């Protein structure tokens, strides 16, 4: 992990791209928001808040392992959200 700044950028870009994919799905199908797409966007925002809170945690014993775990959580969350988008 290069630094905390890059991890925050990764979280922002990945979850931002997922939200953008949901909006593109809305535009290309119904042209308006549905409850499913709104729930996916809310889920992505909640994941963003959770991950950023973990990155900003000050009292961490093993920082390297902590940030590695956050990166793994980001990947798992992104994969789950993408799978839900594909099910739409």
C-alpha positions, -999 to +999 in steps of 0.1 A: +000+000+000+016+032-011-002+055+013-035+064+029-043+090+003-042+065-025-064+041-006-090+068-001-088+076-038-093+039-047-124+037-024-138+069-040-132+058-076-144+022-072-176+031-054-181+061-076-179+040-107-204+015-093-229+044-086-223+056-122-230+022-135-263+021-117-272+055-132-263+043-167-285+013-161-314+035-152-309+057-182-306+028-206-336+009-193-365+028-176-351+063-178-360+068-141-349+055-107-364+024-093-364+012-057-338-015-066-314+011-081-320+035-052-312+007-028-280-001-046-269+035-045-276+037-008-257+005-002-227+019-021-228+051-001-230+032+031-200+011+021-181+042+013-188+057+047-178+025+065-146+021+046-135+058+050-143+056+087-120+025+090-092+043+070-094+073+094-093+052+125-064+064+146-059+037+172-047+008+151-020-016+163-008-031+130-014-004+104-001-025+075-025-054+082-054-029+089-050-012+055-046-045+038-079-057+053-096-025+042-084-031+007-098-067+008-131-054+021-133-028-007-128-056-033-154-078-017-179-050-015-173-039-050-178-075-063-210-079-044-224-046-057-214-054-093-231-088-090-263-070-079-261-046-108-257-076-132-289-092-117-309-061-126 
